[in-house]
């Protein structure tokens, strides 16, 4: 994706059904639009009626063309159905559906310049007060509708806060923003006349804030001497001699809910608009309406900003996952060399996210061959880098190295240096020409043994995953393999694969697939397992990689060549 051409100055104004509009930069060509992210869509729409592969915007020199990529209801530009269409600034894009997304194509040439918009906002502040608060608010809302995607967020919010103070004749105003735990933090603080205040020096009434949040409605008090006793007696109100307080909660607008799109839950707290004064206020009904409208606009701006930030995070994550996927695929063997005493087959089917599954087979000396399968916790770049570290440590084992000692060193290193919560399960075996198998199981699902068509689980319970428990002591176990014994090593993505009813595939099903196979090739066995898992899951998205490594002991080959 990083090799695609960049596109500058193009923005899509997206209006979801029943929600606040937001803006998305068109950063690549083709820029894909559709439902969900499985097909690599840059703009993901939360409407199940919209096709996964819906439309694309393609840069062609200085032109931008919209292409229908197979949307069932068709793509419409300015009400006309199109297969492909050169877009102009202001063109309206629709999907042939009632109550669905509307998208407006914006170019930098079609936007008002930042300087012009700033001048417009400044003119609002200097409007003759004889025009009244409503006129100022109408101009303000008109200006901020243009400022959503152009000015820094704090400039827009600061202007709105200044106007709220002017409309109410308050001494000061605060915009408090809620974090992911819905704890409030002061984002902006202004005094009358646009003076900037230090948030650290302010003490908004916690009682007023609490009442507004508990009641999920505005607290607008003209004279605190006439307010309820709890508010009158609040410590910050008494200490600061406050007479009027306004606290208006800001909530996200209702949106369509979907697991396939980055959306906010209905009713998410965004923040609070807070104003206070040491003088009684003379709020009119019109003032109440103006404040309510202003709060809606502030919530809309915060809402849009969060959506934009989530989109940026999604793009960053997508880039990270792309890098991690490249690393993971580079680590997996492209094929296996011939070994004198064993045959090998391995395969990995990645999930939508990038997991940390890894397997390898490599000679330790002329008499012994090592094989392993590992599953690093977590997803993404961190898991891929830890996998790289494990590969380097294990593939670099010297001829005389004791696997248990190597595991102890790896565990200590990971516990001291890896991210908290980052560990790896692993099964590591060393098989010699005579069928002697020494192995360590570090918390990995126990391999299965297929012998004469019968599946068993002969491996003893393993130790802890590496990187999880400081001071864990790893011990090498031993067993003997017979001619044509086949070991089936697998990641938990196989046994924990889920069908649409969220039932897991499980070890008993895996054993059932393998039971009875006596003379089958490893490729045959591998194909049977993957097809069985695929038929079981019936297309349900999986949360983990599905990885298999099959190792068959071939004692007869050594006898023939000895």
C-alpha angles and dihedrals in degrees: 000000000000089000093063118106117264121239119208131201099013121124133177117214103210121199111190120202109272094354143092118280121247137188129240126190117228099227104163142035121260092033105196124216125190149099116309130348102266093099094046097262115178092199110042116197121204098219117108090206091065116088120248089233099041115142144337136208111218126194113225108178106294093344130086119210126197113214128195105229096189108300107169097224094041133243119274128201115193088344096308122113112237141184091197131350138180106241126226129195110281096021113151118226121200136171104223092257133117116241095008138120123312117198127194119201113225130188127191089244091058095050125089110252118258091242092053091050093049089051088051092053092047089052089055091057092051095047114132107265089222087077087067134228094286093059090050091049093050090052091045094052090047091052096044090051086064094041098058096097102022114052128054110273095241091054091056094044092044091054091050092048091052090053093048089055092047094048094050097034088231124167094228143358134206133194109206118194125206121228125214090281090050092248112148124237127178109252100171134012126188137175128209114297093029096291112163114231130200109249090215091063095054130091111188116195106273089194092058091046092049093049092049092051095043092049092038087221141094123285107209113170119180095188122013090202085071096042127103116291095251092057093043091053096045109131098229092047093051094043094050095040091235118180103175131036134180122189117172119179115222116215133183115258116253112272139184108272119227138155088217099063138053101251139148121246117251111273099014111167110241100176146288132273105218129187131169141174140188089226128069112259129229100214115180126201087257090054089054090052092048092050091048091050091046091051091051090053092047090050090049092053093048090045092052091046091055091049091050091049091049089051090051090049090049091052092047090049090048090053091047092049090050090055091045091049090052091050093048094049091047090054095052114087114259088210141335129257120230115273121197096227108028144041121216139198127175139170141173128203108193122217123226090274120051113256130190102247114145137169135177144169122205139159119254094188139327091290104039137052126193125212131178146173122201139180117200116206118248131018139265134028097339092057091047093051092049089050089054090052092051092048092053094048096048101038089051094059112132124231095261097039118130109228092214092055091048090051091050090053093047091049093050092047094049093046090053100040113019124091115275109273094018112125140135136229113214144175112204123183136179115200123189131200093266094056096257107149120196113186146170122206110200101190095303124139106276113257121240125236120218109199122168091341095308123112120217138167103226100157119107120238111280136228130257123302113268113262095025108086120034110224095020110158116220120207128195116234126198140213138163124243125209130214111297094004108156124208117205111204116184142169122241087253086080099051094034095049107129134215122218089274090057093248114147125236091228136187095279091060091047090052090048091055092052101039114106097021105125110151100022120129119246090248089055092051092046092050091048092054095047093046091049092051091046093051091047096050093046094205098313113151112255126219097208140042118265108226132174133182119184121192122186123191114225108190093162091064091060092047091052093051099040 
